[in-house]
Amino acid sequence: MIITMAFGGGGKTTAGLINDIFFKHLGNDILCRAEDSAVVEGCSRIACTTDSFVVDPIEYDGGDIGRLSVCGTVNDLLCAGAEPKYLTCGFILHEGLELAALERVVSSMALTAKEAGVKIVAGDTKVTEGSGGLFINTSGVGFIPSGRDISAGNIKTGDSVIISGCLGEHHVAILKNRMNIKNDVKSDNAPLVDMVRSLFKNGVNIHAMRDITRGGLATVLAEMAASSGTRIELEEGRLPQNGSVRDFCSLLGLETIYMGNEGKMVFFVPPCDEDKALDIIRNDRYGKNAGVIGTVTCEDKEGSVIMRTAMGGMRRLEAMMGEGLPRIC
């Protein structure tokens, strides 16, 4: 059975879709009230974010658009120092989409939300003409504990730069599916709630953190250097490597530092917390390949990122110019 325009008409067919797929997998005491707005408990300081997901294919090695939408939204909230709490989701369904594929995506979304400890409390569906595709928009709300202040503006000279794992795995997982190339790379899409929560619980003084998505590590660090007015120096030889990703990149002329990820973070911590933070991250299921990749060396009004290459040269890293091709999210 496939999606037809009737599923977007607002009548019994729409109600059946909502009950048989969305409420079946995502249902909870708030969502199943089916009100025009969700009423939830709050706190004095909240973080809110929104994102849209248009990945093709919608199912790939290691994940799918449903898992991706939860991970992307939850990780954005974490980067503000928030405890993720509530998500909303809007589904744009194209005619011809297989109902079985939609149900797999929604089921995956529910499992990922459970893993991340968040509730999906409101949603919407629309059906449009198309060729069997699926888009998802999510919004998220998280609570920020009193006294917690996470911002690129807090980066200080001397800070250690820690990355939670190997780069480029999500990018390669999408590309290999499109190009019908066989290798063992799976997407890294993951909600990093436990990792970040453990860092705070154990008293690590995180000055700033950012999830490394579109534009890759180089773009993220260039933005953070500009925001903090600092110079960040990296060691190329310290970047964690996935051999299969490295080989894939060599084949296509890609650089992992500009490739998209959906389960990696970069952390800035004072040098006295470096060892503790690295140990905690490596003990998380999503941080086994974490490493210290550089330091913040000095103030720099314009902000700069310099990488010492494997050959011993110095390379300035800029934010990605133009569009990262091919698009992967």
LOTIRO-918458 format. One line per 10 residues: number of its first residue (from 1); their letters; for each residue x, y, z of N, C-alpha, C. Coordinates in Angstrom, 2 decimals. Example, Ala and Ser with C-alpha at 12.3 -4.5 7.8 and 13.67 -1.06 7.14 Angstrom:
% LOTIRO-918458
1	AS	13.19,-5.69,7.80,12.30,-4.50,7.80,13.20,-3.30,7.80  12.85,-2.25,7.08,13.67,-1.06,7.14,12.90,0.03,7.87 .
END
This chain:
% LOTIRO-918458
1	MIITMAFGGG	0.85,-1.20,0.00,0.00,0.00,0.00,0.88,1.25,0.00  0.44,2.28,-0.72,1.24,3.50,-0.83,0.42,4.71,-0.41  1.14,5.82,-0.16,0.50,7.08,0.16,-0.17,7.65,-1.09  -1.42,8.09,-0.94,-2.13,8.81,-2.00,-2.57,10.16,-1.45  -3.05,11.03,-2.31,-3.49,12.35,-1.87,-4.61,12.25,-0.83  -5.35,11.16,-0.83,-6.45,10.99,0.13,-5.94,10.98,1.57  -4.69,10.56,1.76,-4.13,10.52,3.12,-3.92,11.93,3.68  -3.95,12.93,2.83,-3.77,14.30,3.30,-5.05,15.10,3.33  -6.18,14.44,3.16,-7.45,15.14,3.05,-8.09,15.55,4.35  -7.60,15.04,5.46,-8.14,15.43,6.74,-9.33,14.61,7.22 .
11	GKTTAGLIND	-9.73,13.61,6.45,-10.88,12.79,6.82,-10.49,11.48,7.47  -11.30,10.44,7.22,-11.08,9.15,7.86,-9.75,8.52,7.44  -9.37,8.73,6.19,-8.11,8.14,5.73,-6.93,8.75,6.48  -6.98,10.07,6.67,-5.94,10.74,7.44,-5.92,10.25,8.88  -7.10,10.16,9.47,-7.19,9.69,10.86,-6.64,8.28,10.99  -6.92,7.44,10.00,-6.39,6.08,10.04,-4.88,6.06,9.99  -4.30,6.92,9.14,-2.84,7.00,9.05,-2.25,7.43,10.39  -2.84,8.43,11.02,-2.34,8.93,12.30,-2.44,7.86,13.38  -3.58,7.19,13.43,-3.77,6.17,14.47,-2.94,4.92,14.24  -2.89,4.47,12.98,-2.27,3.17,12.68,-0.76,3.22,12.61 .
21	IFFKHLGNDI	-0.18,4.39,12.35,1.28,4.49,12.26,1.85,5.44,13.31  1.38,6.68,13.32,2.02,7.68,14.20,1.70,7.44,15.67  0.42,7.31,16.02,0.09,7.05,17.42,0.56,5.67,17.86  0.56,4.72,16.95,1.00,3.36,17.27,2.44,3.36,17.78  3.30,4.15,17.14,4.72,4.12,17.49,5.14,5.29,18.39  4.57,6.46,18.16,5.01,7.64,18.89,4.10,8.03,20.04  2.98,7.34,20.19,1.96,7.75,21.14,2.44,7.83,22.59  2.00,8.87,23.28,2.24,9.04,24.72,1.08,9.85,25.28  1.11,10.09,26.58,-0.04,10.72,27.23,-0.31,12.13,26.73  0.68,12.80,26.17,0.48,14.15,25.65,0.06,14.12,24.19 .
31	LCRAEDSAVV	0.81,13.40,23.36,0.54,13.37,21.92,-0.84,12.82,21.62  -1.24,11.77,22.34,-2.51,11.09,22.02,-3.74,11.88,22.44  -3.57,13.02,23.09,-4.71,13.89,23.33,-5.20,14.53,22.04  -4.29,14.59,21.04,-4.64,15.10,19.71,-5.19,16.52,19.76  -4.61,17.34,20.62,-5.01,18.74,20.71,-4.26,19.56,19.66  -4.71,20.81,19.45,-4.03,21.68,18.50,-2.67,22.14,19.02  -2.49,22.14,20.34,-1.20,22.47,20.95,-0.94,21.51,22.10  0.32,21.19,22.32,0.70,20.35,23.45,0.98,21.23,24.66  0.42,20.87,25.79,0.67,21.60,27.04,1.59,20.74,27.90  2.77,21.29,28.22,3.79,20.52,28.93,4.31,21.33,30.11 .
41	EGCSRIACTT	4.97,20.64,31.04,5.63,21.30,32.15,6.88,22.02,31.64  7.26,23.13,32.29,8.40,23.90,31.82,9.40,24.24,32.91  10.28,25.19,32.62,11.26,25.66,33.60,11.61,27.09,33.27  12.49,27.70,34.04,12.77,29.12,33.88,13.61,29.43,32.64  14.51,28.53,32.24,15.35,28.75,31.06,15.22,27.56,30.13  14.88,27.84,28.88,14.75,26.77,27.90,15.61,27.06,26.68  15.97,25.99,25.99,16.60,26.10,24.68,15.61,25.54,23.67  15.48,26.17,22.53,14.58,25.65,21.50,15.30,25.68,20.16  14.99,24.71,19.31,15.65,24.60,18.02,14.69,23.98,17.02  14.97,24.15,15.76,14.18,23.51,14.71,15.09,23.12,13.57 .
51	DSFVVDPIEY	14.71,22.08,12.84,15.54,21.59,11.75,14.65,20.82,10.77  15.11,20.74,9.53,14.39,19.99,8.50,15.33,18.95,7.89  14.77,17.80,7.54,15.58,16.68,7.08,15.05,16.20,5.74  15.94,16.17,4.74,15.55,15.85,3.37,16.48,14.80,2.77  17.02,13.94,3.61,18.04,12.99,3.17,17.49,12.00,2.14  18.34,11.66,1.19,17.99,10.70,0.14,19.17,9.75,-0.05  19.00,8.44,0.18,17.74,7.73,0.45,17.27,7.93,1.89  15.99,7.65,2.14,15.45,7.85,3.47,15.87,6.74,4.43  16.34,5.62,3.89,16.91,4.54,4.70,18.29,4.22,4.15  19.27,4.11,5.05,20.66,3.91,4.65,21.35,3.06,5.71 .
61	DGGDIGRLSV	22.57,2.62,5.43,23.29,1.77,6.36,23.52,2.49,7.68  22.94,1.97,8.76,23.12,2.55,10.07,22.02,3.48,10.52  21.03,3.75,9.67,19.98,4.66,10.10,18.95,4.95,9.04  18.18,5.99,9.29,17.11,6.42,8.40,16.72,7.84,8.78  15.84,8.44,8.00,15.47,9.83,8.21,14.77,10.05,9.55  14.10,9.03,10.07,13.45,9.16,11.37,14.46,9.26,12.50  15.43,8.36,12.53,16.50,8.42,13.54,17.28,9.72,13.38  17.58,10.08,12.15,18.36,11.29,11.88,17.67,12.53,12.44  16.35,12.62,12.28,15.64,13.82,12.71,15.67,13.98,14.23  15.59,12.88,14.95,15.66,12.96,16.41,17.08,13.29,16.85 .
71	CGTVNDLLCA	18.07,12.61,16.28,19.47,12.85,16.67,19.87,14.29,16.41  19.55,14.79,15.23,19.94,16.15,14.88,19.36,17.18,15.82  18.10,17.01,16.19,17.43,17.98,17.04,17.92,17.88,18.49  18.04,16.67,19.00,18.52,16.46,20.36,19.94,16.98,20.53  20.80,16.69,19.57,22.19,17.12,19.70,22.34,18.64,19.64  21.47,19.31,18.88,21.49,20.77,18.87,21.14,21.33,20.24  20.17,20.73,20.91,19.80,21.17,22.26,20.95,20.95,23.24  21.60,19.81,23.13,22.72,19.51,24.03,23.81,20.57,23.92  24.04,21.07,22.71,25.12,22.04,22.50,24.86,23.37,23.20  23.61,23.61,23.59,23.29,24.81,24.37,23.37,24.54,25.87 .
81	GAEPKYLTCG	23.77,23.32,26.24,23.83,22.95,27.64,22.49,22.50,28.20  21.53,22.24,27.31,20.18,21.89,27.75,20.01,20.39,27.92  19.04,20.04,28.77,18.56,18.66,28.89,17.38,18.52,27.94  17.52,17.79,26.82,16.41,17.68,25.87,15.17,17.07,26.52  14.00,17.64,26.22,12.76,17.18,26.85,11.67,16.84,25.85  11.34,17.77,24.94,10.18,17.60,24.08,10.53,17.88,22.62  9.93,17.09,21.73,10.08,17.29,20.29,8.71,17.38,19.64  8.64,18.12,18.55,7.49,18.06,17.65,7.99,17.61,16.29  7.11,17.06,15.48,7.54,16.58,14.16,6.46,16.85,13.11  6.90,17.32,11.97,6.02,17.50,10.83,6.49,16.64,9.68 .
91	FILHEGLELA	5.58,15.85,9.12,5.92,14.93,8.04,5.33,15.44,6.72  6.18,15.59,5.70,5.73,15.89,4.35,5.85,14.60,3.54  4.73,14.02,3.20,4.68,12.72,2.52,4.38,12.92,1.04  5.17,12.30,0.19,4.91,12.34,-1.23,4.02,11.18,-1.66  3.18,11.46,-2.62,2.41,10.37,-3.23,3.37,9.26,-3.66  2.95,8.02,-3.46,3.76,6.89,-3.89,4.66,6.33,-2.81  4.78,7.02,-1.68,5.57,6.50,-0.58,4.94,5.23,-0.04  5.73,4.19,0.11,5.22,2.93,0.65,4.90,3.09,2.14  3.71,2.66,2.52,3.32,2.74,3.92,4.27,1.93,4.81  4.76,0.83,4.30,5.69,0.00,5.08,6.97,0.76,5.37 .
101	ALERVVSSMA	7.46,1.54,4.39,8.67,2.34,4.61,8.40,3.44,5.62  7.24,4.09,5.51,6.88,5.12,6.48,6.82,4.54,7.89  6.24,3.37,8.04,6.14,2.78,9.37,7.51,2.44,9.93  8.42,1.96,9.09,9.78,1.68,9.57,10.45,2.96,10.07  10.27,4.04,9.34,10.87,5.32,9.74,10.28,5.82,11.05  8.96,5.73,11.19,8.32,6.21,12.41,8.70,5.34,13.60  8.78,4.03,13.39,9.21,3.12,14.45,10.64,3.45,14.89  11.52,3.70,13.93,12.90,4.06,14.24,12.96,5.38,15.01  12.12,6.31,14.62,12.05,7.60,15.30,11.65,7.41,16.76  10.66,6.54,17.00,10.20,6.27,18.36,11.31,5.65,19.21 .
111	LTAKEAGVKI	12.02,4.69,18.64,13.10,4.03,19.38,14.22,5.02,19.72  14.53,5.92,18.78,15.58,6.90,19.02,15.16,7.92,20.07  13.90,8.33,20.03,13.39,9.25,21.05,13.47,8.61,22.43  13.14,7.34,22.50,13.23,6.62,23.78,14.68,6.58,24.26  15.61,6.28,23.35,17.02,6.25,23.71,17.49,7.61,24.23  17.00,8.67,23.60,17.42,10.02,23.98,16.68,10.55,25.20  15.61,9.86,25.61,14.86,10.30,26.79,13.97,11.50,26.53  13.46,11.64,25.30,12.58,12.77,24.97,11.20,12.25,24.58  10.21,13.12,24.71,8.85,12.81,24.27,8.53,13.61,23.02  7.91,12.95,22.05,7.37,13.65,20.88,5.93,14.00,21.23 .
121	VAGDTKVTEG	5.65,15.30,21.37,4.38,15.72,21.97,3.41,16.36,20.99  3.84,16.63,19.78,2.94,17.20,18.78,3.48,16.88,17.40  2.58,16.85,16.42,3.01,16.52,15.07,1.98,16.94,14.04  2.37,16.79,12.78,1.49,17.15,11.67,1.90,16.33,10.45  0.96,16.07,9.59,1.26,15.41,8.32,0.65,16.20,7.18  1.38,16.25,6.08,0.88,16.82,4.84,1.26,15.88,3.71  0.39,15.78,2.71,0.66,14.94,1.55,0.72,15.83,0.32  1.74,15.61,-0.50,1.91,16.41,-1.70,2.25,15.51,-2.88  2.07,16.03,-4.06,2.47,15.28,-5.25,3.97,15.07,-5.23  4.41,13.95,-5.75,5.84,13.67,-5.72,6.13,12.28,-6.22 .
131	SGGLFINTSG	7.30,11.77,-5.84,7.75,10.47,-6.36,8.10,9.51,-5.23  7.31,9.53,-4.16,7.51,8.56,-3.10,8.48,8.96,-2.04  8.79,10.24,-1.92,9.75,10.71,-0.94,9.12,11.04,0.41  9.96,11.54,1.31,9.53,11.86,2.66,10.47,12.91,3.24  9.91,14.00,3.75,10.67,15.02,4.47,10.14,15.09,5.89  11.00,15.47,6.83,10.59,15.64,8.23,11.14,16.96,8.75  10.28,17.71,9.42,10.73,18.88,10.17,10.51,18.61,11.65  11.51,18.90,12.45,11.38,18.71,13.90,11.73,20.00,14.62  11.08,20.21,15.74,11.45,21.25,16.68,11.67,20.61,18.03  12.56,21.19,18.82,12.88,20.61,20.12,12.99,21.66,21.20 .
141	VGFIPSGRDI	12.66,21.25,22.41,12.79,22.11,23.59,13.57,21.36,24.65  14.51,22.05,25.27,15.28,21.47,26.37,15.37,22.46,27.51  15.59,21.94,28.72,15.69,22.77,29.92,17.16,22.98,30.28  17.53,24.22,30.57,18.90,24.55,30.92,19.00,24.70,32.44  19.79,23.86,33.10,19.93,23.97,34.56,20.52,25.31,34.98  20.15,25.75,36.14,20.64,27.01,36.68,22.17,27.01,36.76  22.77,28.09,36.31,24.22,28.24,36.39,24.98,27.67,35.22  24.32,26.96,34.32,25.02,26.36,33.17,25.07,27.36,32.02  26.26,27.58,31.48,26.46,28.56,30.41,27.42,27.98,29.39  26.87,27.53,28.27,27.68,26.92,27.21,27.58,27.80,25.97 .
151	SAGNIKTGDS	28.72,28.28,25.50,28.70,29.18,24.34,30.10,29.26,23.75  30.16,29.45,22.43,31.46,29.64,21.78,32.17,30.86,22.33  31.40,31.82,22.85,32.00,33.00,23.43,32.79,32.72,24.69  32.61,31.52,25.26,33.32,31.16,26.48,34.67,30.48,26.23  35.00,30.22,24.97,36.27,29.58,24.65,37.43,30.46,25.10  38.42,29.83,25.72,39.54,30.58,26.30,40.88,30.05,25.79  41.86,30.92,25.75,43.22,30.50,25.41,43.67,29.39,26.35  44.24,28.34,25.78,44.68,27.19,26.57,43.72,26.03,26.53  42.47,26.27,26.11,41.49,25.19,26.07,41.96,24.03,25.18  41.65,22.82,25.62,41.88,21.63,24.80,40.68,21.40,23.88 .
161	VIISGCLGEH	40.96,20.95,22.68,39.91,20.66,21.69,39.80,19.15,21.57  38.63,18.62,21.92,38.41,17.17,21.91,37.31,16.83,20.91  37.55,15.83,20.09,36.53,15.35,19.16,36.09,13.97,19.61  34.80,13.67,19.46,34.25,12.44,20.04,34.42,11.20,19.17  34.98,11.34,17.97,35.19,10.15,17.16,35.60,10.47,15.73  35.58,9.45,14.89,36.03,9.58,13.49,35.04,10.39,12.66  35.57,11.12,11.71,34.76,12.00,10.86,34.33,11.32,9.57  33.19,11.80,9.02,32.79,11.44,7.66,31.93,10.21,7.51  31.61,9.52,8.59,30.90,8.24,8.45,29.48,8.41,7.91  28.76,9.43,8.38,27.41,9.65,7.85,27.47,10.02,6.38 .
171	HVAILKNRMN	28.37,10.90,6.03,28.51,11.34,4.65,28.76,10.15,3.72  29.69,9.30,4.12,30.03,8.14,3.29,28.87,7.15,3.21  28.17,6.94,4.33,27.04,6.00,4.33,25.97,6.42,3.34  25.71,7.73,3.23,24.72,8.21,2.27,25.23,8.07,0.84  26.46,8.52,0.61,27.01,8.49,-0.74,27.14,7.07,-1.29  27.58,6.14,-0.46,27.78,4.77,-0.98,26.46,4.13,-1.37  25.37,4.46,-0.62,24.06,3.95,-1.01,23.64,4.51,-2.36  23.88,5.80,-2.59,23.51,6.42,-3.86,24.33,5.87,-5.02  25.61,5.58,-4.75,26.53,5.20,-5.81,26.68,3.68,-5.94  25.96,2.95,-5.07,26.02,1.49,-5.08,27.45,0.97,-4.92 .
181	IKNDVKSDNA	28.15,1.59,-3.97,29.50,1.17,-3.62,29.43,0.37,-2.32  30.10,-0.74,-2.28,30.04,-1.62,-1.11,31.25,-1.38,-0.20  30.95,-1.08,1.07,31.98,-1.08,2.11,31.29,-1.24,3.46  32.05,-1.21,4.54,31.48,-1.52,5.86,31.10,-0.27,6.65  31.08,0.89,6.02,30.80,2.14,6.73,29.30,2.28,7.00  28.97,2.60,8.25,27.60,2.89,8.64,27.51,4.32,9.16  26.33,4.91,9.03,26.14,6.26,9.54,26.40,6.31,11.03  26.93,7.44,11.48,27.19,7.64,12.91,26.00,8.29,13.62  24.84,8.42,12.93,23.73,9.15,13.55,23.40,8.58,14.93  23.50,9.45,15.94,23.34,9.00,17.33,22.96,10.19,18.21 .
191	PLVDMVRSLF	22.08,9.97,19.19,21.80,11.00,20.19,22.86,10.92,21.28  23.53,12.02,21.54,24.69,12.01,22.44,24.34,12.45,23.87  23.11,12.20,24.28,22.62,12.63,25.59,23.45,12.05,26.72  23.67,10.75,26.72,24.39,10.11,27.82,25.82,10.63,27.93  26.47,10.82,26.79,27.84,11.32,26.79,27.93,12.69,27.44  27.08,13.61,27.00,27.12,14.98,27.52,26.69,15.02,28.98  25.66,14.26,29.30,25.17,14.22,30.68,26.27,13.73,31.63  27.03,12.73,31.20,28.11,12.20,32.04,29.21,13.23,32.26  29.49,14.02,31.24,30.51,15.06,31.39,30.08,16.07,32.46  28.85,16.51,32.38,28.36,17.46,33.39,28.29,16.83,34.78 .
201	KNGVNIHAMR	27.78,15.60,34.82,27.62,14.92,36.11,28.95,14.77,36.84  30.03,14.59,36.07,31.35,14.39,36.67,32.15,15.69,36.79  31.47,16.80,36.62,32.09,18.08,36.91,33.04,18.62,35.87  32.99,18.12,34.64,33.85,18.66,33.59,33.36,20.06,33.23  34.26,21.00,33.18,33.93,22.39,32.88,33.95,22.60,31.37  32.84,22.34,30.73,32.74,22.50,29.28,32.52,23.98,28.98  33.44,24.58,28.25,33.27,25.98,27.85,32.36,26.09,26.64  32.52,25.18,25.68,31.71,25.21,24.46,31.71,23.82,23.85  30.67,23.54,23.08,30.61,22.29,22.32,29.71,22.52,21.12  29.93,21.74,20.08,29.14,21.87,18.86,29.09,20.52,18.16 .
211	DITRGGLATV	27.91,20.16,17.66,27.83,18.93,16.87,28.32,19.23,15.45  29.01,18.27,14.88,29.71,18.49,13.60,28.85,17.94,12.48  28.03,18.78,11.88,27.11,18.31,10.86,27.55,18.83,9.49  26.65,19.46,8.74,27.00,19.94,7.40,28.15,20.93,7.46  29.04,20.84,6.51,30.22,21.70,6.49,31.41,21.11,7.19  31.16,20.11,8.06,32.23,19.38,8.69,32.97,20.13,9.78  34.00,19.48,10.30,34.78,20.01,11.41,35.40,21.36,11.08  35.95,21.51,9.89,36.63,22.76,9.53,35.68,23.94,9.60  34.48,23.77,9.08,33.49,24.86,9.09,33.05,25.19,10.51  32.78,24.16,11.30,32.34,24.36,12.68,33.40,25.12,13.47 .
221	LAEMAASSGT	34.66,24.70,13.37,35.73,25.35,14.12,35.98,26.78,13.63  35.85,27.01,12.33,36.02,28.37,11.81,34.96,29.30,12.39  33.72,28.80,12.49,32.65,29.61,13.08,32.90,29.88,14.56  33.36,28.85,15.29,33.59,29.00,16.72,34.79,29.92,16.99  35.81,29.85,16.16,36.97,30.74,16.32,36.56,32.18,16.10  35.71,32.42,15.08,35.25,33.77,14.80,34.40,34.30,15.95  33.54,33.44,16.50,32.65,33.86,17.59,33.42,34.18,18.87  34.51,33.46,19.10,35.27,33.63,20.35,36.47,34.55,20.21  36.82,34.92,18.97,38.00,35.75,18.76,39.28,35.07,19.19  39.44,33.79,18.77,40.61,33.02,19.17,41.25,32.34,17.96 .
231	RIELEEGRLP	42.45,31.84,18.20,43.17,31.04,17.21,43.17,29.59,17.70  42.65,28.70,16.88,42.60,27.27,17.20,43.63,26.56,16.34  44.49,25.77,16.97,45.50,25.02,16.22,45.26,23.52,16.37  45.21,22.84,15.24,44.95,21.41,15.20,46.18,20.66,14.71  46.21,19.38,15.06,47.24,18.47,14.54,46.53,17.44,13.66  46.81,17.47,12.35,46.16,16.54,11.43,46.39,15.09,11.86  47.58,14.79,12.34,47.90,13.43,12.73,47.11,12.93,13.92  46.45,13.83,14.66,45.66,13.42,15.82,44.20,13.15,15.48  43.78,13.50,14.27,42.37,13.29,13.91,42.07,11.79,13.84  41.07,11.31,14.59,40.72,9.88,14.52,40.33,9.49,13.10 .
241	QNGSVRDFCS	40.79,8.33,12.66,40.58,7.91,11.28,39.80,6.59,11.21  38.85,6.51,10.31,38.20,5.26,9.92,38.81,4.87,8.59  39.47,3.71,8.54,40.18,3.31,7.33,39.32,3.25,6.09  38.09,2.75,6.23,37.19,2.64,5.07,36.75,4.01,4.59  36.54,4.94,5.53,36.19,6.31,5.15,37.36,6.96,4.43  38.57,6.76,4.97,39.77,7.34,4.34,39.92,6.84,2.91  39.73,5.54,2.70,39.87,4.98,1.35,38.80,5.53,0.41  37.57,5.65,0.91,36.47,6.18,0.10,36.77,7.62,-0.30  37.25,8.42,0.63,37.58,9.82,0.35,38.71,9.92,-0.67  39.71,9.06,-0.55,40.81,9.07,-1.52,40.30,8.78,-2.93 .
251	LLGLETIYMG	39.31,7.91,-3.02,38.74,7.53,-4.32,38.03,8.70,-4.97  37.31,9.51,-4.15,36.47,10.57,-4.70,37.05,11.97,-4.51  38.23,12.07,-3.90,38.84,13.38,-3.70,38.14,14.23,-2.65  37.61,13.59,-1.61,36.93,14.29,-0.53,37.85,14.44,0.67  37.56,15.41,1.54,38.31,15.62,2.77,37.38,15.41,3.96  37.79,14.58,4.90,36.92,14.29,6.04,36.63,15.52,6.88  37.52,16.50,6.90,37.30,17.68,7.73,36.18,18.57,7.19  35.72,18.30,5.97,34.59,19.05,5.41,33.36,18.17,5.18  33.38,16.98,5.71,32.29,16.04,5.49,31.30,16.04,6.65  30.03,15.76,6.33,28.97,15.81,7.32,28.96,14.60,8.25 .
261	NEGKMVFFVP	28.53,14.86,9.47,28.42,13.83,10.51,27.09,14.05,11.24  26.59,13.03,11.90,25.35,13.18,12.66,25.44,12.51,14.03  26.67,12.32,14.52,26.82,11.74,15.85,28.19,12.07,16.44  28.72,13.23,16.05,30.03,13.64,16.54,29.95,15.05,17.12  30.70,15.27,18.20,30.78,16.59,18.80,32.23,16.98,19.01  32.46,18.29,19.02,33.74,18.84,19.42,33.52,19.61,20.71  34.42,19.39,21.67,34.31,20.00,22.99,35.54,20.88,23.26  35.31,22.00,23.95,36.39,22.86,24.41,36.37,22.83,25.93  37.45,22.33,26.53,37.54,22.23,27.98,38.89,22.77,28.44  38.99,23.25,29.68,40.28,23.71,30.19,41.25,22.53,30.28 .
271	PCDEDKALDI	42.55,22.77,30.15,43.54,21.68,30.13,43.49,20.81,31.38  43.08,21.37,32.52,43.03,20.57,33.73,41.93,19.51,33.67  40.95,19.68,32.78,39.85,18.71,32.63,40.01,17.80,31.42  41.11,17.97,30.70,41.28,17.21,29.45,41.23,15.70,29.66  42.03,15.18,30.58,42.10,13.73,30.78,40.77,13.17,31.26  40.13,13.86,32.20,38.84,13.38,32.71,37.79,13.36,31.60  37.73,14.45,30.82,36.73,14.52,29.74,36.97,13.43,28.71  38.22,13.22,28.33,38.53,12.21,27.31,38.17,10.81,27.80  38.44,10.52,29.06,38.11,9.22,29.63,36.60,8.99,29.63  35.83,10.01,30.00,34.37,9.88,30.04,33.81,9.67,28.63 .
281	IRNDRYGKNA	34.29,10.44,27.68,33.79,10.32,26.31,34.13,8.94,25.74  35.34,8.47,25.98,35.74,7.17,25.43,34.98,6.01,26.07  34.44,6.22,27.26,33.67,5.16,27.91,32.21,5.16,27.50  31.81,6.14,26.68,30.46,6.16,26.13,30.43,5.31,24.85  29.31,4.67,24.59,29.22,3.78,23.42,29.46,4.49,22.10  29.25,5.83,22.07,29.45,6.59,20.84,30.75,7.38,20.84  31.64,7.14,21.80,32.85,7.94,21.87,34.14,7.15,21.95  34.11,5.90,21.53,35.28,5.03,21.70,36.52,5.53,20.96  36.33,6.29,19.89,37.48,6.76,19.10,37.81,8.22,19.35  37.36,8.74,20.48,37.59,10.15,20.80,39.07,10.46,20.94 .
291	GVIGTVTCED	39.43,11.72,20.71,40.82,12.13,20.87,40.95,13.63,21.04  42.08,14.06,21.61,42.42,15.47,21.70,43.10,15.84,20.39  42.55,16.84,19.69,43.06,17.14,18.35,43.74,18.50,18.26  43.71,19.28,19.33,44.37,20.57,19.26,44.13,21.42,20.50  44.53,22.68,20.39,44.40,23.62,21.52,44.04,25.00,20.98  43.54,25.82,21.89,43.31,27.24,21.60,44.58,27.97,22.04  45.31,28.56,21.11,46.65,29.05,21.41,46.72,30.52,21.81  45.82,31.35,21.30,45.90,32.77,21.62,44.64,33.48,21.17  44.53,34.75,21.55,43.43,35.56,21.05,43.72,35.97,19.61  42.64,36.08,18.84,42.75,36.47,17.43,41.44,37.16,17.08 .
301	KEGSVIMRTA	41.48,38.46,16.92,40.25,39.23,16.76,39.38,38.70,15.63  39.98,38.30,14.54,39.21,37.81,13.38,38.83,36.34,13.54  39.54,35.62,14.40,39.31,34.18,14.54,40.00,33.41,13.44  40.74,32.36,13.80,41.43,31.57,12.78,41.60,30.13,13.25  41.67,29.22,12.27,41.92,27.81,12.54,43.11,27.39,11.69  44.15,26.89,12.35,45.36,26.47,11.66,45.58,24.98,11.94  45.85,24.21,10.89,46.12,22.79,11.07,47.54,22.46,10.63  48.29,21.83,11.55,49.60,21.32,11.18,49.38,20.01,10.44  49.78,19.97,9.18,49.53,18.80,8.34,50.47,17.66,8.67  50.15,16.49,8.13,50.97,15.31,8.35,52.38,15.50,7.81 .
311	MGGMRRLEAM	52.53,16.42,6.82,53.85,16.69,6.23,54.62,17.75,7.01  53.99,18.33,8.05,54.67,19.32,8.86,54.38,20.76,8.46  53.58,20.97,7.41,53.23,22.32,7.01,52.08,22.88,7.84  51.80,24.16,7.66,50.70,24.82,8.36,49.64,25.23,7.34  48.41,24.79,7.58,47.31,25.05,6.65,46.20,25.80,7.37  45.77,26.90,6.80,44.65,27.64,7.38,43.34,27.01,6.89  42.46,26.71,7.83,41.16,26.11,7.49,40.08,27.18,7.50  39.38,27.29,6.41,38.28,28.24,6.28,36.95,27.49,6.32  35.88,28.22,6.55,34.54,27.64,6.43,34.34,27.19,4.99  33.57,26.15,4.80,33.33,25.61,3.47,32.73,26.68,2.56 .
321	MGEGLPRIC	33.26,26.80,1.36,32.74,27.75,0.39,31.70,27.07,-0.49  30.61,27.78,-0.78,29.60,27.23,-1.66,28.86,26.07,-1.02  28.45,25.13,-1.84,27.65,24.01,-1.38,28.50,22.76,-1.28  28.35,22.03,-0.18,29.04,20.76,-0.04,28.36,19.71,-0.90  29.02,19.30,-1.94,28.40,18.35,-2.89,29.02,16.97,-2.75  28.23,15.94,-2.97,26.79,16.01,-3.10,26.11,16.21,-1.75  24.91,16.77,-1.73,24.22,17.05,-0.48,23.81,15.74,0.19  23.92,15.69,1.51,23.68,14.43,2.21,22.66,14.55,3.34  22.00,15.70,3.46,20.96,15.80,4.50,19.94,16.88,4.12 .
END
